[in-house]
């Protein structure tokens, strides 16, 4: 029987980035659900398109946060940093201040992680 060894543990910085990204993703998921519901209700009064679009973008941020976490788990920290930057900016503009701040904090931790692992 062939057994697969478990993956090596992630550096503490990577775990911290994962945690911040998970929290940001969950917050955007909650914001997204609320905004979509609000948008659908307000759509009846022809003013609900803005919260509806914002809710959809929040759901996209949530799904991309999960993708960032998977990228970190694979050890591709450079690609994860690039994706975090993109979704951090979108988070600040459309997704909300709190998710944007959390993704900014995660983004700032990448430099230390990349120095430690020797990736650039």
Buried (B, 14 or more C-beta within 10 A) or exposed (E): EEEEEEEEEBBEBBEBBBEBBBBBBBBBBBBBBBBBBBBEEBEEEEEBEEBBBBBBBBBBBBBBBEBBBEBBEEBBBEBBBBBBBEBBBBBBEBBBEBBBBBBBBBBEBBEBBBEEBEBE
